[in-house]
Amino acid sequence: MLTVHPVSEVNELEQSFKSQLATVEPQKVIVQAAQLLSSLSHFVGVVMSPRRNAAFRHIEFLRLSEQRILVILVDESGNVQNRIILSDQPYTQNQLIEAASYLNAHYSGLNFEQIGAQLRGEVEHLRSEIVTLMQAAVQAGSQAVAEQQEQVVISGQQHLLKVDDLSNNLTSLRRLFDLFEQKSHLLKLLDVSARAEGVRIYIGGENEVVPFEELSVITSPYEVDGKVVGTLGVIGPTRMAYDRMIQIVDITAKLVGNALSQR
């Protein structure tokens, strides 16, 4: 039987989330959300970074040396990625400014796959050294997006060491921490959860999605601008206060979606 918590407690949770999620950069929202899920549940908080066909808003090049160039990429959500390009050809800062200005003027608002396709069609109209630099920047941007798409932020694994059902079994603990280290099964679980509506409970031993009998996972998808882009949740022992975990996960999903939709 589930216990409904008082409205005052729900409001208190919402205010706590809002105060910590409202003023940070998009990627920090994800990190903060995982930490909040963990601190409130006293178990493990997990958040999958939003899946989206990221378009870039702005790019800058900074000359570090003759053959080392810092690429600063800003996407439409305000996330900043820094990458270093190693070039066989030395570039002046004026050339770097020229390349950045062209990319910003012609390709802002497109994703890197679209930029690469259009750039291939415009090679004849641009100087070869500038094209080479732009292509390297597009490749760096694509790699940055790919890395971000596969990111799962995990917080609070140490809480499981305090759970009697788990701490007394070293074999189970090793398997659990392997799960957090490899992340591939977590991604699969969160991906499945993203296709469900609302909060879902997966109990180990009763569902193939959770490979450990000792664990339960409470998840919810979150939306950005009306579209499901990721999943978050709490991982803990099968004996837990499910009503409270459901409430924490549900509120967090809504507030993360609201925080990211405002970017």
QUIGI-V826392 format. One record per pair of residues at least 24 apart in sequence whose ideal C-beta (glycine too) atoms are under 10 Angstrom apart, sorted by sequence separation. I is the first residue (numbers start at 0). J is the second residue. If there is no record, write none. Layout:
{{I;J} {I;J}}
This chain:
{{15;39} {25;49} {51;75} {60;84} {65;89} {66;90} {68;92} {101;125} {113;137} {156;180} {184;208} {192;216} {195;219} {196;220} {213;237} {215;239} {217;241} {231;255} {51;76} {53;78} {55;80} {64;89} {65;90} {70;95} {111;136} {112;137} {115;140} {153;178} {184;209} {192;217} {193;218} {195;220} {209;234} {212;237} {213;238} {214;239} {231;256} {65;91} {69;95} {111;137} {114;140} {115;141} {153;179} {184;210} {192;218} {193;219} {194;220} {211;237} {215;241} {217;243} {219;245} {229;255} {12;39} {49;76} {53;80} {62;89} {68;95} {98;125} {102;129} {106;133} {111;138} {114;141} {153;180} {184;211} {189;216} {191;218} {192;219} {193;220} {217;244} {221;248} {228;255} {229;256} {62;90} {71;99} {97;125} {98;126} {101;129} {111;139} {112;140} {151;179} {188;216} {192;220} {193;221} {209;237} {216;244} {217;245} {219;247} {228;256} {49;78} {62;91} {70;99} {97;126} {101;130} {111;140} {112;141} {153;182} {189;218} {215;244} {217;246} {219;248} {227;256} {48;78} {60;90} {62;92} {68;98} {98;128} {102;132} {110;140} {111;141} {188;218} {217;247} {218;248} {219;249} {221;251} {222;252} {226;256} {229;259} {61;92} {62;93} {98;129} {102;133} {106;137} {110;141} {111;142} {151;182} {185;216} {189;220} {196;227} {199;230} {201;232} {203;234} {217;248} {219;250} {221;252} {222;253} {225;256} {228;259} {60;92} {62;94} {75;107} {94;126} {97;129} {98;130} {101;133} {111;143} {112;144} {150;182} {151;183} {153;185} {178;210} {195;227} {200;232} {205;237} {216;248} {217;249} {219;251} {220;252} {221;253} {223;255} {224;256} {228;260} {62;95} {75;108} {98;131} {99;132} {111;144} {149;182} {178;211} {194;227} {199;232} {201;234} {203;236} {204;237} {219;252} {221;254} {222;255} {223;256} {60;94} {61;95} {62;96} {73;107} {94;128} {95;129} {98;132} {99;133} {102;136} {110;144} {111;145} {149;183} {151;185} {193;227} {198;232} {203;237} {218;252} {219;253} {221;255} {222;256} {223;257} {226;260} {60;95} {75;110} {94;129} {97;132} {98;133} {102;137} {151;186} {192;227} {193;228} {195;230} {202;237} {221;256} {222;257} {223;258} {224;259} {225;260} {59;95} {60;96} {74;110} {150;186} {174;210} {175;211} {178;214} {193;229} {194;230} {219;255} {220;256} {221;257} {223;259} {224;260} {59;96} {60;97} {74;111} {95;132} {98;135} {99;136} {149;186} {151;188} {174;211} {192;229} {193;230} {219;256} {221;258} {222;259} {223;260} {224;261} {60;98} {61;99} {90;128} {94;132} {98;136} {102;140} {148;186} {151;189} {175;213} {192;230} {221;259} {222;260} {223;261} {224;262} {60;99} {72;111} {88;127} {89;128} {90;129} {174;213} {175;214} {190;229} {191;230} {192;231} {202;241} {221;260} {223;262} {58;98} {59;99} {88;128} {171;211} {174;214} {189;229} {190;230} {192;232} {58;99} {59;100} {90;131} {95;136} {171;212} {172;213} {189;230} {200;241} {57;99} {58;100} {60;102} {86;128} {90;132} {171;213} {188;230} {189;231} {58;101} {59;102} {88;131} {171;214} {189;232} {198;241} {58;102} {59;103} {87;131} {88;132} {186;230} {188;232} {200;244} {57;102} {58;103} {86;131} {168;213} {185;230} {200;245} {57;103} {86;132} {165;211} {188;234} {198;244} {199;245} {55;102} {56;103} {185;232} {198;245} {28;76} {55;103} {58;106} {84;132} {165;213} {197;245} {198;246} {200;248} {25;74} {58;107} {86;135} {164;213} {165;214} {185;234} {198;247} {199;248} {25;75} {26;76} {57;107} {85;135} {164;214} {198;248} {25;76} {26;77} {27;78} {55;106} {56;107} {84;135} {162;213} {197;248} {198;249} {24;76} {25;77} {26;78} {54;106} {55;107} {56;108} {84;136} {162;214} {197;249} {24;77} {25;78} {26;79} {54;107} {55;108} {82;135} {24;78} {25;79} {26;80} {54;108} {55;109} {82;136} {84;138} {159;213} {198;252} {24;79} {54;109} {55;110} {84;139} {159;214} {179;234} {197;252} {54;110} {55;111} {58;114} {82;138} {83;139} {178;234} {52;109} {53;110} {54;111} {82;139} {52;110} {53;111} {81;139} {82;140} {51;110} {52;111} {54;113} {55;114} {80;139} {175;234} {52;112} {54;114} {80;140} {82;142} {52;113} {82;143} {70;132} {80;142} {81;143} {80;143} {68;132} {72;136} {79;143} {80;144} {70;135} {78;143} {70;136} {74;140} {78;144} {80;146} {68;135} {70;137} {72;139} {80;147} {68;136} {70;138} {72;140} {70;139} {74;143} {78;147} {70;140} {74;144} {165;235} {68;139} {72;143} {165;236} {60;132} {72;144} {164;236} {60;133} {70;143} {74;147} {162;235} {163;236} {164;237} {162;236} {164;238} {58;133} {159;234} {163;238} {60;136} {158;234} {159;235} {162;238} {158;235} {159;236} {162;239} {58;136} {151;229} {155;233} {156;234} {158;236} {58;137} {150;229} {151;230} {152;231} {155;234} {151;231} {155;235} {55;136} {58;139} {148;229} {153;234} {55;137} {58;140} {55;140} {53;140} {53;141} {55;143} {55;144} {53;143} {54;144} {53;144} {52;144} {53;145} {51;144} {53;147} {53;148} {51;147} {52;148} {50;147} {51;148} {48;146} {49;147} {50;148} {48;147} {49;148} {50;149} {48;148} {47;148} {48;149} {49;150} {47;149} {48;150} {47;150} {48;151} {46;150} {47;151} {48;152} {46;151} {47;152} {45;151} {46;152} {45;152} {46;153} {44;152} {45;153} {46;154} {44;153} {45;154} {43;153} {44;154} {45;155} {43;154} {44;155} {45;156} {43;155} {44;156} {42;155} {43;156} {41;155} {42;156} {43;157} {44;158} {40;155} {43;158} {36;152} {37;153} {38;154} {39;155} {42;158} {43;159} {37;154} {38;155} {41;158} {42;159} {29;147} {33;151} {34;152} {36;154} {37;155} {40;158} {33;152} {35;154} {36;155} {37;156} {42;161} {30;150} {32;152} {33;153} {34;154} {37;157} {38;158} {41;161} {42;162} {26;147} {29;150} {31;152} {33;154} {34;155} {37;158} {41;162} {29;151} {30;152} {32;154} {33;155} {29;152} {31;154} {26;150} {30;154} {26;152} {43;175} {45;179} {43;178} {47;182} {43;179} {45;182} {47;185} {47;186} {45;185} {50;190} {45;186} {47;188} {43;185} {47;189} {45;188} {46;189} {47;190} {50;193} {45;189} {47;192} {47;193} {76;223} {43;214} {45;216} {47;218} {42;214} {49;221} {51;223} {42;215} {43;216} {45;218} {47;220} {49;222} {50;223} {51;224} {42;216} {47;221} {49;223} {42;217} {46;221} {51;226} {50;226} {40;217} {49;226} {50;227} {51;228} {49;227} {50;228} {51;229} {49;228} {50;229} {48;228} {49;229} {50;230} {36;217} {47;228} {48;229} {49;230} {47;229} {46;229} {47;230} {76;259} {46;230} {47;231} {76;260} {78;262} {45;230} {46;231} {47;232} {77;262} {45;231} {46;232} {76;262} {44;231} {45;232} {75;262} {44;232} {45;233} {74;262} {32;221} {43;232} {44;233} {45;234} {42;232} {43;233} {44;234} {42;233} {43;234} {44;235} {29;221} {40;232} {41;233} {42;234} {43;235} {40;233} {42;235} {39;233} {40;234} {41;235} {42;236} {36;231} {40;235} {35;231} {36;232} {37;233} {32;229} {36;233} {37;234} {42;239} {25;223} {33;231} {36;234} {37;235} {41;239} {32;231} {33;232} {40;239} {41;240} {29;229} {33;233} {40;240} {29;231} {42;244} {40;243} {44;247} {39;243} {40;244} {44;248} {39;244} {42;247} {46;251} {46;252} {49;255} {39;246} {40;247} {44;251} {49;256} {36;244} {39;247} {40;248} {51;259} {38;247} {39;248} {46;255} {49;259} {36;247} {39;250} {40;251} {35;247} {36;248} {39;251} {35;250} {36;251} {35;251} {36;252} {33;251} {32;251} {35;254} {36;255} {31;251} {32;252} {35;255} {32;254} {33;255} {32;255} {31;255} {28;254} {29;255} {32;258} {28;255} {31;258} {32;259} {28;256} {28;257} {29;258} {28;258} {29;259} {12;243} {16;247} {20;251} {27;258} {28;259} {17;250} {21;254} {25;258} {26;259} {12;246} {16;250} {20;254} {25;259} {28;262} {8;243} {12;247} {15;250} {16;251} {19;254} {20;255} {23;258} {21;257} {22;258} {25;261} {9;246} {12;249} {13;250} {16;253} {17;254} {20;257} {21;258} {25;262} {2;240} {4;242} {8;246} {12;250} {13;251} {16;254} {20;258} {24;262} {1;240} {2;241} {3;242} {4;243} {12;251} {15;254} {16;255} {19;258} {20;259} {1;241} {2;242} {9;249} {13;253} {17;257} {21;261} {1;242} {2;243} {9;250} {13;254} {16;257} {17;258} {0;242} {1;243} {4;246} {12;254} {16;258} {3;246} {1;245} {2;246} {1;246}}
